[in-house]
Amino acid sequence: MLLKEIMQKRVITISPDATIRDAAKKMKDYRIGYLLITNGESIKGCITDRDLVLWLATGKEPDSTRIESIMQANIVTATPDTDVYDASKIMARKKIRRLPIVENSRLLGLVSVSDLASVIEEEVDNFLHVEEAYQL
């Protein structure tokens, strides 16, 4: 199965010049813990709820600090035609929980560990049922 078959197509993003408070509010409003920072359709970075908590613990002002100053800039991505097993290996190796799906530098979607887990569980179940049939 390919990522384009399971990816979330509605991805919540934020501009690099948004403030820390803007990011926190957006995460709260959409009930998410991860934002991609984009400039148009191009990914510039990402930020997690954990990043925000760690930054806020420094006591700095969330209304005057821009997201681009604390975002993670080195983003691991995959293409829509990446196999789910290859994606799971990439995510495990890089220790990431979300994988943006990009084609020609354009953001198309997002796959999370939970998206992959349900597909892999189904594939394993199917495999085990086939194995049972051969043992009869």
C-alpha positions as CSV (number, residue, x, y, z in Angstrom):
1,M,0.0,0.0,0.0
2,L,1.2,3.5,-0.8
3,L,1.2,6.6,1.3
4,K,-1.2,8.4,-1.1
5,E,-3.8,5.9,-0.1
6,I,-3.7,6.7,3.6
7,M,-2.3,10.2,3.9
8,Q,-4.3,12.9,5.6
9,K,-5.0,15.5,2.9
10,R,-6.1,18.3,5.2
11,V,-2.9,19.6,6.8
12,I,-3.0,22.5,9.2
13,T,-0.1,24.9,8.5
14,I,1.2,28.2,9.8
15,S,3.3,31.0,8.3
16,P,7.0,31.3,9.5
17,D,6.3,34.9,10.6
18,A,3.4,33.9,12.9
19,T,4.1,34.2,16.6
20,I,4.5,31.5,19.3
21,R,1.1,32.5,20.6
22,D,-0.5,32.1,17.1
23,A,0.9,28.6,16.9
24,A,-0.3,27.6,20.4
25,K,-3.8,29.0,19.6
26,K,-3.9,27.1,16.3
27,M,-2.9,23.9,18.0
28,K,-5.6,24.4,20.6
29,D,-8.3,25.3,18.1
30,Y,-7.6,22.3,15.9
31,R,-6.7,20.0,18.8
32,I,-3.4,19.0,17.2
33,G,0.2,18.8,18.5
34,Y,2.1,19.5,15.3
35,L,2.2,22.3,12.7
36,L,4.0,22.5,9.5
37,I,5.5,25.9,8.8
38,T,4.9,26.8,5.1
39,N,5.5,29.6,2.8
40,G,2.8,29.0,0.2
41,E,2.9,25.3,-0.6
42,S,6.6,24.9,0.3
43,I,7.5,23.4,3.7
44,K,10.0,25.6,5.7
45,G,9.9,23.7,9.0
46,C,7.7,22.2,11.7
47,I,6.9,22.8,15.4
48,T,5.4,20.4,18.0
49,D,3.5,21.1,21.1
50,R,6.6,19.9,23.0
51,D,8.7,22.5,21.2
52,L,6.3,25.2,22.4
53,V,6.3,23.9,26.0
54,L,10.1,23.8,26.2
55,W,10.3,27.3,24.7
56,L,7.7,28.7,27.0
57,A,9.5,27.3,30.0
58,T,12.4,29.8,29.2
59,G,10.1,32.7,30.2
60,K,10.2,34.6,26.9
61,E,7.4,36.6,25.4
62,P,5.1,34.5,23.1
63,D,3.7,37.5,21.3
64,S,7.0,38.9,20.1
65,T,8.8,35.7,19.0
66,R,8.3,34.4,15.5
67,I,7.8,30.7,14.8
68,E,10.7,30.7,12.4
69,S,13.1,31.4,15.2
70,I,12.3,28.1,17.0
71,M,11.0,25.8,14.3
72,Q,12.8,22.6,13.3
73,A,14.1,23.3,9.8
74,N,15.4,19.9,8.7
75,I,12.2,18.1,7.8
76,V,12.1,14.5,6.6
77,T,9.5,14.0,3.9
78,A,8.3,11.2,1.6
79,T,6.5,11.1,-1.7
80,P,2.9,9.9,-2.3
81,D,4.3,6.8,-4.0
82,T,6.3,5.7,-1.0
83,D,5.3,2.3,0.4
84,V,3.9,2.2,3.9
85,Y,6.6,-0.2,5.1
86,D,9.4,2.0,3.7
87,A,7.7,5.0,5.4
88,S,7.6,3.1,8.7
89,K,11.3,2.3,8.4
90,I,12.1,6.0,7.7
91,M,10.1,7.2,10.7
92,A,11.6,4.6,13.0
93,R,15.2,5.4,11.9
94,K,14.7,9.1,12.2
95,K,12.6,8.8,15.4
96,I,9.7,10.9,14.0
97,R,6.0,10.5,14.5
98,R,4.8,12.5,11.5
99,L,5.9,12.4,7.9
100,P,4.9,15.2,5.4
101,I,4.0,14.0,1.9
102,V,5.6,16.1,-0.7
103,E,5.8,16.1,-4.5
104,N,7.7,18.6,-6.6
105,S,8.3,20.7,-3.4
106,R,4.6,20.9,-2.9
107,L,2.9,19.8,0.3
108,L,0.2,17.2,-0.4
109,G,-0.5,15.5,2.9
110,L,0.7,14.1,6.2
111,V,1.0,10.5,7.6
112,S,1.3,9.9,11.3
113,V,2.5,6.8,13.2
114,S,-1.1,6.0,14.0
115,D,-2.1,6.1,10.3
116,L,0.7,3.6,9.6
117,A,-0.1,1.4,12.6
118,S,-3.7,0.7,11.5
119,V,-2.6,-0.2,8.0
120,I,0.2,-2.4,9.2
121,E,-2.1,-4.1,11.7
122,E,-4.5,-4.9,8.9
123,E,-1.8,-6.2,6.6
124,V,-0.4,-8.5,9.3
125,D,-3.9,-9.8,10.0
126,N,-4.4,-10.5,6.3
127,F,-1.1,-12.3,6.2
128,L,-1.9,-14.4,9.2
129,H,-5.2,-15.5,7.7
130,V,-3.5,-16.5,4.5
131,E,-0.9,-18.5,6.6
132,E,-3.8,-20.3,8.5
133,A,-5.4,-21.2,5.2
134,Y,-2.2,-22.8,3.9
135,Q,-1.8,-24.8,7.2
136,L,-5.2,-26.5,6.7
